[in-house]
Each structure stands twice: as C-alpha cells, then as structure tokens.
Amino acid sequence: MADQEKPYKVYRGGRAKGPIRPLGEKPDGRGTPKARQPEQPKAPRRKRRLGPGRAVAFLLLGVVLLTAVWTLLGLLAIRRGVGQANDRLDDRAKSTLAPSGSILTNPVTTLVIGADNGGRIKERQGAGRADSLILLRTDPDEHRLSYLHIPRDLYVPIPGRGNDRVNAGYALGGAALQIETVEALTGVEVNHVVVVNFGSFRDVVDALGGITIDNPQAVLSKFECPFKGAERCSTFKGWRFRKGELELDGRRALIYARIRKNDLNPGESDITRGERGQRVIDAIQGEVVSVSGFLRMPLIGDDVVKPLATDLSTGELLQLAWVRRRAAGEKTLRCRLGGTPTSIGGAAVLQSSEDNGLIVSMFKGESAPQRPPRGQLFSPGCFVGAVRG
C-alpha cells in the first residue's frame, strides 16, 4: 500500500470547540422536550333540566303574551268597526249632542234608538221608524246605571212639527230631531246617541254564537209570519217562548224583541214590549264582555258594531261596558215613563202622565225610586235590579 493512501477517510471538519455535551442535549441547555401527553377525552356537558318553577313561569309568560296579542287584535277589529259606525251617524245628530266629560268620571246620558231601517245600515233622515227609545245614564260616583224607557206611543210636542207620537221625531228628522224631542220631553241633555238598526240585529247575535235571556212569562204571538202567502200564514200557530231561561239565535232574538202582542197575556203593552227588547240588548252586552265574547272578538269585532250608528269612540264604548259591569244588581235602576191610553185623530196614543217629571228625577238620582202601581199597565215607575216582565 502506498504511503499516500490511507485505509480510512480523514474528517476534515475540525474538532468541535467547547465542552463535550451529552447526547441529545440542546445547545441552549434546555434538554430534550418532554413527550406530549395524549389529550384526555372531555366529558359531555350535562343539559340543565327545566325545573317545575321555571316551566310554570315560562307558561305564564306565554299566556300573558298571547292574551295581550289577542286583546290587541280584538281592539283593532272593534276600532275598525266603530270608525264605520261613526261615519254612519248624521253630522246634524252629532252637532245636536251636549258636550260631556269622561264616562268614568262624570254623569253621562246616552240615547239608544232602536230603529227599523228596513235592513239598511246607513242611517238617514226619515229612513225608518224608531221602535224603542231608551235613555241610559251612567253615574260613576254612585256606581249606578239608570235606564229610562220612553213608550213610543207617548203623545208629545215634536220641536217644529207640532204634537205627535214621540217616535215620530226619528221618522220626520232622523236622529237629530229624535234627540231634540227626547230632551224637550224629559229636560235631560243627551250627550251621546246610539242608533241600533234592527235590520242587522240578528247578525250580531249569530256572530256571538247566540244569547241567553231569562224570560219572566210565556209568550205566544203570530207576529211576522215566516211563510209566504196568506193561506199558509192562516195556519201559522205563532212564535212560542216558554217561561224561564232561553237560548236564542239571531232570528228568534229579533222576533222576541219586536213582538207587539202576547196572546197569552192580553194585558201586555208597548211598555212590556220595550222591556223584552231591553232584555235582549242586556244579553248582547253581557255576551260581548264575557270570556267567550273576548275569545271571538278578533274575528267578530266588525260584526258586533255593524248595526250601530253612533258618536261614541272605541274608548268610550269600552268605558260604558266597564261601568255596566260594575253597576250590577242593586246598582241598576230601570224606570219608565207612562200615560193614559186615548185616541187622537183616530190614532191610539198615550197621553203623558203628570208623574213623568217625578220619574225623571228618580232616573237622575234626585229622589228615591218608586214602583208603578199594581194593575196599571201604562203607569210610570222605577224598578231596582233586573228587568221585570
């Protein structure tokens, strides 16, 4: 082997400087990094159970929200219908009314006119006749609600038209002249008016799902034969309403309210007929403010005020309903004017009683109520509580 050739390679990198380091030690002296520990699997989170207290709270909150929304929808439906009812009232009638304050804080008098407009909703001058006239007075200080029924055949002066039946005011001059006639008769200022069109009356009752009334005595009448032709009507046995609690649909409620003659009681008069109409109106008001009426209101709000022409706003109607609800039982006074049956110009009328002024003072709460004498059908007087038959 030649001297120049060596049996190994010469490492020419040179000798490393510095102290000899143990195998695996980094130059900065930190040593070998620790091995990464495997991650432990995370335990699944437990779902928090809804306790009974929270479940009830959420349920109550849902009911409150649903009730609030449903109430709002009902109010909007009624407000839309009331706006149309305000448009139906003659502007002359609105200008005739006396100003008043809030129904909740001041005594307020409202004239309710039950009119037969032949099925027409639009209230016009001379468009029909007034079948019933009722003054409604609210007294918030005494929590009292007073009714004054005015017999339609009462013979009285009609302003600018001479003497006639009191309900002629509506036929001759619409709601405006009827208001003036009632004010001249009673001396009571009328602050609001509601014209109820009997042509649409039955639709309201049907929309409410019917009404319940307490009928004090049985009624039988051939009023308004439901058949066409004289031959079939001659065999019609009449409308029957038994004594006691009655469930009435719209058709039968309208018939009951308008019956003029009861074949089972010849002693009945226009006054008792007015009381039947008042029972129906009270039943409708009660149904509107009931739980079932509340549940239906967003669906029937327009229909409830469809037969009305009035100056009352939505808020005032709600105030009236609230006062009526508070004035139940002994806080409700029901009065009626009266007179003596007579004939004038061949027409059967009632000559106004001298005691009618006293009845008006009872109606206004200025004197104690007195019942009408027994056995006198057309005499004036007042009852406390429910409508008497």
PLY file of the C-alpha trace (Angstrom):
ply
format ascii 1.0
element vertex 389
property float x
property float y
property float z
element edge 388
property int vertex1
property int vertex2
end_header
0.00 0.00 0.00
1.41 3.36 -0.89
2.19 5.83 1.86
-0.21 8.36 0.37
-3.15 6.03 0.61
-4.88 5.54 3.99
-7.45 2.86 4.82
-9.90 5.46 6.28
-11.22 8.85 5.42
-9.87 11.85 7.20
-12.58 14.01 8.77
-11.66 17.50 7.85
-14.37 19.36 9.63
-12.12 20.07 12.50
-12.63 19.40 16.13
-15.63 20.91 17.68
-14.93 23.59 20.15
-16.26 23.73 23.63
-17.12 21.09 26.19
-18.49 17.79 25.17
-22.31 17.71 25.57
-24.27 14.66 26.49
-26.15 13.06 23.67
-29.48 14.71 22.98
-28.78 17.96 24.87
-29.67 21.16 23.02
-27.12 23.92 22.82
-29.25 26.25 24.98
-29.15 23.71 27.79
-32.95 23.09 27.97
-32.60 19.42 27.22
-34.91 17.23 25.24
-38.53 18.44 25.26
-40.94 16.29 27.18
-43.09 13.99 25.19
-46.64 15.48 24.51
-49.19 13.77 26.66
-52.25 12.48 24.80
-55.40 14.65 25.36
-58.00 13.10 27.62
-61.50 12.95 26.09
-63.79 15.72 27.52
-66.79 14.57 29.47
-70.09 15.58 27.75
-71.86 18.59 29.28
-74.93 17.82 31.25
-78.06 19.53 29.93
-79.66 21.64 32.60
-83.15 20.42 33.26
-86.01 22.95 33.40
-87.33 22.90 36.92
-91.05 22.99 37.66
-90.87 26.60 38.82
-89.26 27.80 35.61
-91.67 25.75 33.48
-94.64 27.41 35.17
-93.06 30.84 34.78
-92.48 30.32 31.04
-96.02 29.01 30.64
-97.49 32.02 32.41
-95.36 34.37 30.32
-96.62 32.69 27.15
-100.23 33.00 28.27
-99.75 36.70 29.12
-98.17 37.43 25.74
-100.87 35.51 23.88
-103.59 37.31 25.82
-102.01 40.69 25.09
-101.75 39.97 21.36
-105.31 38.60 21.20
-106.65 41.63 23.09
-104.86 43.98 20.71
-106.31 42.18 17.67
-109.78 42.38 19.20
-109.42 46.10 19.91
-108.23 46.74 16.36
-111.24 44.87 14.95
-113.64 46.82 17.17
-111.91 50.10 16.40
-112.29 49.49 12.67
-115.99 48.76 13.12
-116.54 51.76 15.40
-114.94 54.03 12.83
-117.52 52.85 10.30
-120.31 53.32 12.88
-119.16 56.92 13.45
-119.35 57.58 9.71
-122.92 56.24 9.59
-124.25 58.85 12.04
-125.67 62.03 10.54
-123.49 65.09 11.19
-126.60 67.01 12.29
-127.14 64.48 15.07
-123.55 64.92 16.24
-123.95 68.69 16.40
-127.17 68.32 18.46
-125.44 66.44 21.31
-124.45 68.24 24.51
-120.73 68.09 25.41
-119.64 65.89 28.31
-116.56 64.67 30.13
-115.26 61.15 30.62
-117.84 58.42 31.23
-115.63 57.15 34.06
-115.65 60.44 35.99
-118.84 62.33 35.03
-122.57 61.55 34.81
-123.28 60.97 31.11
-126.60 60.38 29.32
-126.87 58.33 26.12
-129.98 57.97 23.95
-130.38 54.47 22.48
-132.72 54.40 19.46
-133.90 51.01 18.26
-134.76 51.73 14.62
-136.27 49.68 11.84
-134.44 50.82 8.73
-135.62 48.00 6.51
-132.28 46.20 6.64
-130.28 49.26 5.60
-127.21 50.01 7.65
-126.80 53.61 6.55
-128.66 55.89 8.97
-130.56 58.56 7.05
-133.17 61.15 7.84
-136.61 59.56 7.59
-135.14 56.19 6.60
-137.31 54.27 9.09
-139.15 54.44 12.39
-137.99 54.26 15.98
-139.33 51.09 17.60
-137.79 51.78 21.01
-136.33 54.74 22.89
-134.17 54.33 26.00
-132.14 56.90 27.90
-129.06 55.42 29.57
-127.41 57.39 32.39
-124.09 56.48 34.00
-123.22 57.81 37.45
-119.61 56.85 38.29
-119.71 58.43 41.77
-122.56 56.14 42.83
-121.53 53.26 40.53
-125.10 53.39 39.24
-126.52 52.66 35.79
-130.02 54.01 35.10
-132.39 53.22 32.23
-135.41 55.30 31.24
-137.78 53.60 28.81
-139.91 56.03 26.77
-143.04 54.42 25.25
-143.06 55.11 21.54
-146.81 55.95 21.54
-146.40 58.75 24.10
-148.11 61.86 22.65
-145.71 64.80 22.98
-144.64 68.01 21.21
-142.16 67.44 18.36
-139.94 70.56 18.05
-141.03 72.50 14.96
-143.53 69.81 13.91
-146.46 70.02 16.35
-147.75 67.19 18.55
-147.29 63.55 17.59
-146.07 60.21 18.93
-142.63 60.62 20.48
-141.02 58.23 17.98
-142.20 60.39 15.07
-139.14 62.53 15.67
-136.94 59.90 14.06
-139.20 59.43 11.02
-139.52 63.18 10.48
-135.97 64.32 11.16
-133.69 61.37 11.84
-131.58 61.01 14.98
-131.11 64.79 15.32
-134.84 65.54 15.71
-135.32 62.49 17.92
-132.65 63.81 20.30
-134.34 67.23 20.43
-137.74 65.61 21.06
-136.46 63.50 23.98
-134.65 66.48 25.51
-137.82 68.59 25.29
-139.88 65.80 26.92
-137.52 64.95 29.79
-135.46 68.09 30.31
-132.33 65.88 30.26
-129.41 66.81 27.99
-128.30 63.99 25.70
-124.51 63.62 25.49
-124.27 60.59 23.18
-126.53 58.66 20.83
-126.57 55.07 19.59
-128.88 54.07 16.72
-129.39 50.30 16.61
-130.59 49.08 13.23
-132.85 46.06 13.78
-132.24 45.05 10.16
-128.72 43.91 11.13
-129.58 42.97 14.70
-129.76 39.22 14.15
-126.28 39.14 12.59
-124.75 40.33 15.86
-126.47 37.63 17.90
-125.38 34.92 15.45
-121.81 36.24 15.44
-121.77 35.92 19.24
-122.99 32.34 19.00
-126.43 33.18 20.43
-127.59 34.78 23.69
-129.25 33.64 26.91
-132.16 35.53 28.48
-134.40 34.95 31.48
-137.99 35.22 30.21
-140.38 36.06 33.10
-143.54 34.80 31.38
-144.54 32.63 28.42
-145.14 34.41 25.12
-147.23 33.36 22.12
-147.57 35.63 19.10
-148.27 35.46 15.36
-146.06 38.49 14.84
-144.27 38.35 11.45
-145.43 35.11 9.84
-142.36 33.28 8.45
-144.31 31.88 5.46
-145.23 33.47 2.15
-148.87 33.67 1.22
-151.98 34.36 3.28
-153.12 30.74 3.13
-150.04 29.35 4.82
-149.93 32.19 7.34
-153.53 31.45 8.33
-152.34 28.07 9.66
-149.29 29.51 11.42
-149.63 28.79 15.15
-147.30 31.59 16.16
-143.94 32.08 17.85
-143.66 30.46 21.26
-141.25 31.43 24.04
-141.56 29.48 27.26
-141.07 30.96 30.69
-137.55 30.68 32.12
-134.07 30.63 30.63
-134.00 30.75 26.82
-131.19 30.19 24.33
-131.89 32.38 21.29
-130.24 32.61 17.89
-130.32 35.82 15.89
-133.67 35.20 14.22
-135.57 34.29 17.40
-133.89 37.07 19.41
-135.12 39.64 16.88
-138.65 38.19 16.92
-138.70 38.15 20.74
-137.59 41.80 20.93
-140.18 43.03 18.41
-143.32 41.10 19.45
-146.10 43.65 19.97
-148.85 41.35 21.25
-148.75 38.36 23.59
-151.79 36.11 23.03
-151.20 34.54 26.45
-151.47 37.90 28.23
-153.88 40.45 26.72
-152.77 42.92 29.39
-149.33 43.41 27.83
-148.48 46.77 26.32
-145.83 48.63 24.40
-144.03 49.06 27.74
-143.62 45.29 28.25
-142.52 45.02 24.63
-139.81 47.55 25.36
-138.70 45.50 28.35
-138.28 42.43 26.12
-136.07 44.45 23.80
-134.08 45.66 26.78
-133.51 42.06 27.93
-132.09 41.20 24.52
-129.82 44.26 24.48
-128.58 43.44 28.00
-127.90 39.85 26.95
-125.88 41.03 23.94
-123.84 43.41 26.11
-123.20 40.63 28.61
-122.09 38.24 25.88
-119.71 40.80 24.37
-117.83 41.26 27.67
-117.88 37.54 28.53
-114.91 35.15 28.16
-116.38 33.58 25.02
-117.00 37.04 23.58
-113.39 38.01 24.30
-112.11 34.88 22.53
-114.21 35.66 19.44
-113.59 39.40 19.34
-110.69 39.49 16.82
-112.94 37.53 14.45
-116.27 39.30 15.06
-115.26 42.80 16.19
-116.59 44.36 12.97
-119.87 42.43 13.15
-120.59 43.44 16.76
-120.88 47.13 15.83
-122.29 46.56 12.35
-125.87 47.57 13.29
-124.77 50.76 15.07
-124.56 54.41 14.11
-123.02 56.35 16.96
-120.79 59.23 18.01
-119.15 57.12 20.75
-115.48 56.31 20.23
-113.91 52.91 20.88
-112.58 54.10 24.24
-115.98 55.49 25.27
-117.73 52.24 24.37
-115.22 50.33 26.49
-115.79 52.78 29.35
-119.54 52.23 29.04
-119.04 48.47 29.15
-116.88 48.82 32.27
-119.47 50.98 34.05
-122.20 48.49 33.14
-120.14 45.63 34.55
-119.64 47.44 37.87
-123.29 48.51 38.18
-124.76 45.03 38.53
-127.68 44.04 40.75
-128.87 46.74 43.15
-126.84 49.41 41.37
-129.03 49.20 38.25
-132.17 51.35 38.11
-134.86 50.76 35.47
-137.51 53.45 35.03
-140.29 54.04 32.53
-142.50 56.95 31.59
-146.22 56.36 31.29
-149.53 57.79 30.30
-153.24 57.29 29.78
-154.46 55.43 26.66
-156.58 57.65 24.44
-157.41 58.29 20.79
-156.36 61.46 18.97
-157.28 61.89 15.33
-158.25 58.24 15.14
-154.80 57.12 16.36
-154.28 55.22 19.61
-151.74 57.12 21.73
-150.69 57.64 25.36
-151.46 61.00 26.95
-148.37 61.83 29.01
-148.74 61.25 32.76
-148.35 64.15 35.19
-145.99 61.94 37.21
-143.45 61.63 34.38
-141.48 64.58 35.76
-141.10 62.76 39.07
-139.90 59.65 37.27
-137.22 61.70 35.50
-135.95 62.94 38.88
-135.76 59.29 40.06
-133.87 58.42 36.88
-131.35 61.18 37.61
-130.90 60.01 41.20
-132.50 63.12 42.69
-135.26 61.18 44.50
-135.88 57.64 45.75
-137.27 55.17 43.15
-140.92 54.17 43.40
-142.53 51.17 41.75
-145.52 51.72 39.42
-148.95 50.94 40.93
-150.10 47.34 40.53
-152.63 46.61 37.83
-151.98 49.79 35.85
-150.25 48.77 32.63
-149.24 52.21 31.38
-148.37 53.90 34.67
-144.84 55.27 35.20
-142.42 53.99 37.83
-138.97 52.57 38.60
-137.56 49.14 39.45
-134.22 48.33 41.02
-132.31 45.34 39.63
-133.15 43.04 36.72
-135.74 43.78 34.04
-139.22 42.87 35.22
-141.77 41.25 32.96
0 1
1 2
2 3
3 4
4 5
5 6
6 7
7 8
8 9
9 10
10 11
11 12
12 13
13 14
14 15
15 16
16 17
17 18
18 19
19 20
20 21
21 22
22 23
23 24
24 25
25 26
26 27
27 28
28 29
29 30
30 31
31 32
32 33
33 34
34 35
35 36
36 37
37 38
38 39
39 40
40 41
41 42
42 43
43 44
44 45
45 46
46 47
47 48
48 49
49 50
50 51
51 52
52 53
53 54
54 55
55 56
56 57
57 58
58 59
59 60
60 61
61 62
62 63
63 64
64 65
65 66
66 67
67 68
68 69
69 70
70 71
71 72
72 73
73 74
74 75
75 76
76 77
77 78
78 79
79 80
80 81
81 82
82 83
83 84
84 85
85 86
86 87
87 88
88 89
89 90
90 91
91 92
92 93
93 94
94 95
95 96
96 97
97 98
98 99
99 100
100 101
101 102
102 103
103 104
104 105
105 106
106 107
107 108
108 109
109 110
110 111
111 112
112 113
113 114
114 115
115 116
116 117
117 118
118 119
119 120
120 121
121 122
122 123
123 124
124 125
125 126
126 127
127 128
128 129
129 130
130 131
131 132
132 133
133 134
134 135
135 136
136 137
137 138
138 139
139 140
140 141
141 142
142 143
143 144
144 145
145 146
146 147
147 148
148 149
149 150
150 151
151 152
152 153
153 154
154 155
155 156
156 157
157 158
158 159
159 160
160 161
161 162
162 163
163 164
164 165
165 166
166 167
167 168
168 169
169 170
170 171
171 172
172 173
173 174
174 175
175 176
176 177
177 178
178 179
179 180
180 181
181 182
182 183
183 184
184 185
185 186
186 187
187 188
188 189
189 190
190 191
191 192
192 193
193 194
194 195
195 196
196 197
197 198
198 199
199 200
200 201
201 202
202 203
203 204
204 205
205 206
206 207
207 208
208 209
209 210
210 211
211 212
212 213
213 214
214 215
215 216
216 217
217 218
218 219
219 220
220 221
221 222
222 223
223 224
224 225
225 226
226 227
227 228
228 229
229 230
230 231
231 232
232 233
233 234
234 235
235 236
236 237
237 238
238 239
239 240
240 241
241 242
242 243
243 244
244 245
245 246
246 247
247 248
248 249
249 250
250 251
251 252
252 253
253 254
254 255
255 256
256 257
257 258
258 259
259 260
260 261
261 262
262 263
263 264
264 265
265 266
266 267
267 268
268 269
269 270
270 271
271 272
272 273
273 274
274 275
275 276
276 277
277 278
278 279
279 280
280 281
281 282
282 283
283 284
284 285
285 286
286 287
287 288
288 289
289 290
290 291
291 292
292 293
293 294
294 295
295 296
296 297
297 298
298 299
299 300
300 301
301 302
302 303
303 304
304 305
305 306
306 307
307 308
308 309
309 310
310 311
311 312
312 313
313 314
314 315
315 316
316 317
317 318
318 319
319 320
320 321
321 322
322 323
323 324
324 325
325 326
326 327
327 328
328 329
329 330
330 331
331 332
332 333
333 334
334 335
335 336
336 337
337 338
338 339
339 340
340 341
341 342
342 343
343 344
344 345
345 346
346 347
347 348
348 349
349 350
350 351
351 352
352 353
353 354
354 355
355 356
356 357
357 358
358 359
359 360
360 361
361 362
362 363
363 364
364 365
365 366
366 367
367 368
368 369
369 370
370 371
371 372
372 373
373 374
374 375
375 376
376 377
377 378
378 379
379 380
380 381
381 382
382 383
383 384
384 385
385 386
386 387
387 388
